[in-house]
């Protein structure tokens, strides 16, 4: 078998396409495959599919997957056909998509690499610029998202994540049942819900079909949910509630450390669960807890009690325990703890809803860690579009339909 026939088979070419010339340059570590078609060949019109004669041709070049350690390129005279009904049209080639400088297989390699490493690292590995790789990503991710079906979405979690340093945020909407990113958009205001509702509709879903939404205590998120998810009951995420309590405990410690120097460098003793403390940390904590007059120790007990309440899965029992906790917190004389009690009272329905829905933003916290880790490895993303595309790629469970 001659090399031209071998490479024609390897590329999966079908008549009239064939490799008619091969150039291999050792010094440049480069393989060039020239694809052609016999004179008189006819091609289907891209509009009606009718076999038409060639009108003229234009030369194109595509980067292909490396041949061992050698860069490989495909060259072809791409014909334009003249259809009697639809005029002159350039035909698509089977090995590359229109407008791309890469073959489909090379793009599949790129999309595989960028899921596992920063785009710049992948670009250096394949010997291309990261700008060109972002163009490939910006084609496949929106195309895959267009095919996403959101008809069965009923429970969503909402949270913001940092896009860049400073107050620059992206809001994430996650399907809590399918555990996938549904929608991401710049900002963290009520308008993000309007955009999500429109995107949901565009993918076969319905804002009216959303029955539950988990979120933090953001007034903007509450407003957005009320306006654009009319049938959704709000569950205030218990992890965010726990964060409020933890911050209150630490505020008490900070206020007391001036008169109690032994509280210095003990922040994590009070905020970590006992099972996550090292032996010496546990011993230090037990020693501090012996001082019954220590305000931080009192705040710590409120933290433990609050955490235990959310092991209950009965709304009535949960409400009873929370009411007792709030009354004790108000009488504690610890302003940060008192503040938390009033915050819970002012968000009572959404807090209690957890005992029925049992939904949390735990998956969003995990997603946030993954995307922030990817951002850190990439040393940030230049644009919101790049950040969002990468979020979809990592978290969206997209079917990219890559060639194999």
C-alpha positions, 0 to 999 in steps of 0.5 A, a space after each residue: 500500500 502506498 503512503 497516500 492510500 495509507 493516510 487516506 484510510 487513516 483519515 477516514 476519507 471517502 470518495 471523492 476525497 483522497 490524499 494525493 501527496 505527502 511531504 515529510 520534513 525531518 528538520 522541521 518535524 512536520 508532516 503535510 498531507 495534501 487532500 484532493 479530488 478527481 477532476 469532474 467530481 460532484 458535491 452535494 449542495 449545502 442547502 438542498 443536497 443536490 449533486 452539483 458540479 464544482 464552480 471553483 476551489 479555495 486553498 485551506 490548511 488545518 492543524 491535525 493531531 501530531 504524527 508521533 512527535 511531528 506536527 501534522 497539517 492537512 491541505 485541501 482545495 475546498 470546492 464551491 459548487 454551483 447549484 442551479 437553484 441556490 447559486 454558489 456555495 462552499 461545501 463543508 469538509 468532513 474532517 473540520 468544521 467551517 471556519 476552524 483552523 483545526 481538524 475535528 480530531 485536533 479539537 477533540 484533543 484540545 477539549 480533552 486537555 482543557 478539562 484537565 489543565 489550564 488552557 495556557 498549559 494545554 496551548 503550550 503542550 500542543 504548540 498553539 496560542 491560548 487565544 485559538 484554544 479559547 475559540 475552540 472552547 467557545 464553539 463547543 461549550 455553547 453548542 453543547 449547552 444548546 442541547 441541554 434539556 431542563 424540562 425536569 428541573 424542579 429544585 435549584 441552588 443559587 450562589 455567587 462565586 468570585 470571578 476576579 479580585 475585588 467585587 466581581 461575581 458570577 452567579 451559579 444556578 445548579 440543578 440539585 437533583 442532577 447535580 449539574 451547573 445549569 446557568 451562570 451569569 455575571 453579577 449577583 443581583 435580582 436580575 440574575 434570576 430573570 436571566 436564569 428564567 429566560 435560559 430555563 425557558 429556552 431549554 425546555 424548562 419552566 420557571 413555574 415548575 421550580 418548586 424549591 430554591 436553596 440560597 443564602 440570605 441575600 436580599 437580592 436573591 430573595 427578591 429575584 426568586 420572588 419575582 421570577 420563580 413564582 412557585 418556588 419555596 425558599 430554603 435558606 441554606 443551613 451552611 450559610 446559617 452555620 457560617 453566621 453563627 461561626 462568625 458570631 463566635 469569632 466576633 465574641 472571641 475577638 472582643 474578649 482576646 484583649 482581656 484573655 490573652 490565652 484566646 490568641 491563635 485559638 480561632 479554629 479551635 472554636 470553629 472546627 468540629 471536634 472530629 477535625 481537631 488534632 489531639 493537642 487542639 482538643 486538649 487546648 479546647 477542653 482546657 479553655 472550656 473549664 473557664 465557665 466565665 469565658 464568653 467565647 466558651 458560652 458562644 461556642 456552646 450556642 454554636 454546638 447547640 445550633 449545629 445539633 438542631 439541624 440534625 432533626 428532620 421534623 419541622 415542628 420539632 425543629 421549630 421548637 428547638 430553634 425558638 428555644 435557642 433564639 430565646 436563650 441567645 437573646 438573653 445571652 448578653 453576647 451581642 453577636 449571638 443576639 444578632 444571629 437570633 434576630 436574623 433567624 427570626 427575620 427569615 423564619 419561614 425560609 429557615 424552617 423550610 429546611 426541615 421539610 426540603 432538606 436541600 442545601 447549597 453543599 454541592 455549590 460549595 463543592 462546585 465553587 471549590 472546583 472552579 476556584 481551583 481551576 481559576 487559580 491554576 490558570 492564574 485567572 481568566 481574562 473575561 467573564 465569558 472564559 470563566 463561565 465557559 470553563 464553569 460549564 465545561 467542568 461542572 455542566 455535565 455537557 455532552 460535547 459530542 466530540 469525534 473519536 
